[in-house]
Amino acid sequence: MQDYIYLMLSAALVNNVILARFLGLCSFMGVTTRVDTAVGMGLATTFVITVSSMLNWAVEAYLLKPYDLLYLRTVTFILVIAAAVQFTEMTVRKISPPLFQMLGIYLPLITTNCAVLGVALLLVEGKMGFLASVLFALASSLGYSLVMVLFAGLRERLALADVPPLFAGPPIGFIVASLLALAFMGFAGIGAH
Amino acid sequence: MPDLPEPIPAGPDESLVEGVARVVSVDGAVAWLEPEQGPSCAGCTSQGCGARGLGTVASRLAARRFPLTGHPDLRVGDRVVVGVRGDALLKAALTAYALPLVAMLGAGVLAQTLAGNDGVTLAASVAGLLLGLGVARFWAGGLTARGITTPRFLRRAGFGQSCRLT
């Protein structure tokens, strides 16, 4: 159990997808103007990353490895991720059309989010079992969501601040993002013996 | 035409998530709106962005059409600003995504503890996910019936105003 906790803390905080691995930066800058929308995008990405990682683990273990097709890994994973996004879209539409009207806007963004493919490839590198893979994917995506919400909260405050015109907009956003990344480096000591 | 739930009014200090929509048809007292969407990354106008255009294809927009009642003055082609409460977006996201994930993980952890086999854990996780989706469907029906997820008319959109996730 302790191993799982360390694995999840490491994935969410120490090796954060956005601030340590620099994946998913497009949505990080594009969908963090409000906390509400950042939460929506973060949860949608969490769902897709976790489900697609589960499917990718199964494809790797039961198809690519036994039939020696590892050279098709990246292409296959991209296909699985696109299918997972499509499945999510169809499911949300079926579950509730009003929810689809509200949340459907985030799903196309996830298809091209490199964090989803990045987590799937990291899972393969880690050679983990099924449950460890799913927990790693979940923790990575929760770390992604946490940073999205934190950054959205900071940007909401920045919108009210008296920022010099030269730094207004994306420049101050990048500066704040770099400070946030520095702050997250403080988690690097967790788990060190 | 089924009875449409009345949207819950927003309080004076309540934040709304706004979007621009276009009236595509009027059926008696009900106007059908289609969300107007620019680049799929809100605020990202980079031509090189790979996601640009993905959210704007006609079929995708048609799938997100929604009805609006109580505004008989709306005509086909009108552009309006609609909004939902910020907490409604959170409730919707938790219902659609968090519930199935929790069920999936719960089933997976239980199966791993009992069986200790990756194949069984995978099958249990898929079963948990499907069960969670069923519960989410039931829960989402309650949100819709209470009008929590129903968009409300805010104002007519100004000339040149574009859809942004603000």
Contacts between the chains, C-beta under 8 A, distances in Angstrom:
chain1	res1	chain2	res2	distance
A	26	B	41	6.1
A	26	B	44	6.9
A	26	B	49	6.5
A	26	B	51	7.0
A	27	B	41	7.0
A	29	B	44	7.5
A	30	B	41	3.7
A	30	B	42	5.9
A	30	B	43	5.8
A	30	B	44	4.4
A	31	B	41	6.9
A	31	B	42	6.1
A	31	B	165	6.2
A	33	B	42	6.9
A	33	B	43	6.5
A	33	B	164	7.7
A	33	B	165	6.6
A	33	B	166	5.8
A	34	B	15	7.9
A	34	B	17	7.1
A	34	B	86	7.7
A	34	B	165	6.9
A	34	B	166	6.3
A	35	B	86	7.8
A	36	B	15	7.0
A	36	B	17	5.3
A	36	B	86	4.0
A	36	B	87	7.9
A	36	B	89	4.9
A	36	B	90	6.6
A	37	B	17	6.6
A	37	B	42	7.5
A	37	B	89	7.3
A	37	B	165	4.5
A	37	B	166	8.0
A	39	B	89	7.1
A	39	B	90	5.5
A	39	B	93	6.1
A	40	B	89	5.2
A	40	B	90	7.5
A	40	B	92	7.7
A	40	B	93	4.7
A	43	B	93	4.2
A	43	B	94	6.9
A	43	B	96	7.9
A	43	B	97	4.3
A	43	B	98	6.2
A	44	B	93	6.9
A	44	B	97	6.0
A	46	B	97	6.5
A	46	B	101	6.9
A	47	B	96	7.8
A	47	B	97	3.9
A	47	B	100	7.2
A	47	B	101	5.9
A	50	B	101	5.9
A	50	B	104	7.5
A	51	B	104	7.8
A	51	B	129	7.1
A	54	B	104	7.8
A	54	B	122	7.2
A	54	B	125	6.2
A	54	B	126	7.9
A	57	B	122	7.8
A	58	B	122	5.9
A	61	B	118	7.3
A	91	B	133	5.9
A	92	B	96	5.1
A	93	B	63	6.5
A	94	B	137	7.4
A	95	B	96	6.3
A	95	B	133	6.6
A	95	B	136	5.4
A	95	B	137	4.4
A	95	B	140	5.2
A	96	B	92	8.0
A	96	B	95	7.8
A	96	B	96	7.3
A	96	B	137	6.9
A	96	B	140	3.4
A	96	B	141	6.9
A	96	B	143	7.3
A	96	B	144	5.9
A	96	B	149	7.2
A	97	B	66	7.6
A	98	B	66	7.2
A	98	B	92	7.7
A	98	B	140	7.7
A	98	B	143	7.5
A	98	B	144	5.0
A	98	B	149	3.9
A	98	B	150	6.5
A	99	B	92	4.8
A	99	B	95	6.8
A	99	B	96	5.1
A	99	B	140	5.4
A	99	B	143	7.6
A	99	B	144	8.0
A	99	B	149	6.1
A	100	B	63	7.2
A	100	B	64	6.6
A	101	B	35	7.4
A	101	B	64	5.1
A	101	B	66	4.9
A	101	B	149	7.7
A	101	B	151	7.1
A	102	B	84	6.1
A	102	B	88	7.3
A	102	B	89	5.9
A	102	B	92	5.0
A	102	B	149	6.0
A	103	B	89	7.8
A	103	B	92	5.9
A	103	B	93	6.2
A	103	B	96	5.9
A	104	B	60	7.6
A	104	B	63	7.2
A	104	B	64	5.2
A	105	B	35	7.4
A	105	B	37	7.1
A	105	B	40	7.6
A	105	B	55	6.2
A	105	B	64	7.9
A	105	B	165	7.0
A	108	B	40	5.0
A	108	B	51	6.2
A	108	B	54	3.8
A	108	B	55	4.1
A	108	B	60	7.2
A	109	B	40	5.7
A	109	B	41	6.2
A	109	B	51	5.3
A	109	B	54	7.6
A	109	B	55	7.5
A	111	B	51	7.3
A	111	B	54	6.4
A	112	B	50	4.3
A	112	B	51	4.4
A	112	B	54	7.0
A	129	B	118	5.7
A	130	B	108	7.7
A	130	B	112	7.8
A	130	B	118	4.1
A	130	B	121	5.1
A	130	B	122	5.5
A	130	B	125	7.8
A	131	B	108	5.9
A	131	B	109	6.9
A	131	B	112	4.7
A	131	B	118	7.7
A	131	B	121	5.6
A	134	B	104	8.0
A	134	B	105	6.9
A	134	B	108	6.1
A	134	B	125	6.8
A	135	B	105	7.8
A	138	B	101	7.3
A	138	B	105	6.8
